[in-house]
């Protein structure tokens, strides 16, 4: 998908330096410390804002709100607001967001394998 097809996204416009490879496109959408973790926690179930904040130790309210807005704008996350008192908002993955599941699961598996290696075998000299 070209940058021109994603209005107001993190991708540069056609007039700017466009990503030169698909990995750059992916990182422009899901890169950073928190977005991949947000997506990982949304894989298994819909989450409310406070649930996500509890799962993401150390993320501020402002940062989580900004990351969710960016993911929603890029068509990766769906935000459902219910007209209730108190207000209830739930976040889930869109079809496009769900298409990242194999990548996220692979990252999870790779991290488990990496953690299982001893420091000596992680960085041989």
C-alpha positions as CSV (number, residue, x, y, z in Angstrom):
1,X,0.0,0.0,0.0
2,X,1.5,3.3,-1.0
3,X,1.8,6.3,1.3
4,X,-0.7,8.2,-0.8
5,X,-3.4,5.6,0.1
6,X,-3.1,6.1,3.9
7,X,-4.2,9.6,4.6
8,X,-2.7,11.2,7.7
9,X,-0.6,8.2,8.5
10,X,3.0,7.9,9.7
11,X,4.2,7.2,6.2
12,X,5.8,10.1,4.3
13,X,3.7,11.5,1.5
14,X,4.7,10.9,-2.1
15,X,6.4,14.4,-2.1
16,X,8.7,13.3,0.8
17,X,11.3,10.6,1.0
18,X,9.1,7.5,0.7
19,X,10.1,4.3,2.4
20,X,12.5,2.4,0.2
21,X,11.5,-1.1,1.2
22,X,8.5,-2.9,2.7
23,X,10.2,-3.3,6.1
24,X,10.4,0.5,6.3
25,X,6.7,0.7,5.5
26,X,5.9,-1.8,8.3
27,X,8.1,0.0,10.8
28,X,6.5,3.4,9.9
29,X,3.2,1.9,10.9
30,X,4.1,-0.4,13.9
31,X,7.5,0.8,14.9
32,X,8.4,2.1,18.3
33,X,8.5,0.8,21.9
34,X,4.8,0.4,22.5
35,X,2.8,-0.3,19.3
36,X,4.0,-3.9,18.8
37,X,3.1,-4.6,22.4
38,X,-0.3,-3.0,22.1
39,X,-1.0,-5.1,19.0
40,X,0.3,-8.3,20.7
41,X,-2.1,-7.8,23.6
42,X,-5.0,-7.2,21.2
43,X,-4.3,-10.5,19.4
44,X,-6.2,-12.6,21.9
45,X,-9.0,-10.3,22.9
46,X,-10.6,-6.9,22.7
47,X,-9.3,-4.6,25.5
48,X,-10.4,-1.5,27.2
49,X,-8.0,1.4,27.7
50,X,-7.3,0.8,31.3
51,X,-6.7,-2.9,30.7
52,X,-4.1,-2.1,28.1
53,X,-2.5,0.4,30.4
54,X,-2.2,-2.3,33.2
55,X,-0.7,-4.7,30.7
56,X,1.8,-2.2,29.4
57,X,3.9,-1.5,32.5
58,X,5.4,2.0,32.4
59,X,3.3,3.5,29.6
60,X,1.7,6.8,30.4
61,X,-1.9,7.6,29.7
62,X,-0.9,10.2,27.1
63,X,1.4,7.9,25.2
64,X,-1.1,5.0,25.1
65,X,-3.8,7.4,23.9
66,X,-1.5,8.7,21.2
67,X,-0.3,5.3,20.1
68,X,-3.9,4.0,19.9
69,X,-5.0,7.0,17.8
70,X,-2.1,6.4,15.4
71,X,-2.9,2.7,15.0
72,X,-6.6,3.6,14.5
73,X,-5.8,6.2,11.9
74,X,-3.6,3.7,10.0
75,X,-6.4,1.1,10.0
76,X,-4.7,-1.4,12.3
77,X,-6.9,-0.9,15.4
78,X,-10.7,-0.4,15.7
79,X,-12.0,1.8,18.5
80,X,-15.6,1.2,19.6
81,X,-17.1,3.8,21.9
82,X,-20.3,2.9,23.7
83,X,-22.9,5.5,24.7
84,X,-23.0,4.5,28.4
85,X,-22.4,6.1,31.7
86,X,-19.6,5.7,32.7
87,X,-18.3,5.8,29.1
88,X,-16.8,2.5,27.8
89,X,-14.3,2.3,24.9
90,X,-12.9,-0.9,23.6
91,X,-10.1,-1.6,21.2
92,X,-9.7,-4.5,18.8
93,X,-7.7,-5.4,15.8
94,X,-9.0,-4.7,12.3
95,X,-8.6,-7.2,9.5
96,X,-5.5,-5.4,8.5
97,X,-4.3,-5.5,12.1
98,X,-5.0,-9.2,12.4
99,X,-2.9,-9.8,9.3
100,X,0.1,-8.9,11.5
101,X,-0.5,-11.9,13.8
102,X,2.0,-14.2,12.2
103,X,4.7,-11.5,12.5
104,X,3.8,-10.8,16.1
105,X,3.7,-14.5,17.0
106,X,7.1,-15.1,15.4
107,X,8.6,-12.1,17.3
108,X,7.2,-13.7,20.5
109,X,8.7,-17.1,19.7
110,X,12.1,-15.5,18.8
111,X,12.1,-13.6,22.1
112,X,11.5,-16.8,24.0
113,X,14.3,-18.6,22.3
114,X,16.7,-15.6,22.7
115,X,15.9,-15.4,26.5
116,X,16.6,-19.1,26.8
117,X,20.2,-18.8,25.5
118,X,23.0,-18.1,27.9
119,X,24.7,-14.7,27.6
120,X,27.8,-16.5,26.3
121,X,26.0,-18.0,23.4
122,X,24.1,-14.8,22.6
123,X,27.1,-12.8,21.6
124,X,30.0,-15.1,20.7
125,X,33.3,-13.3,20.2
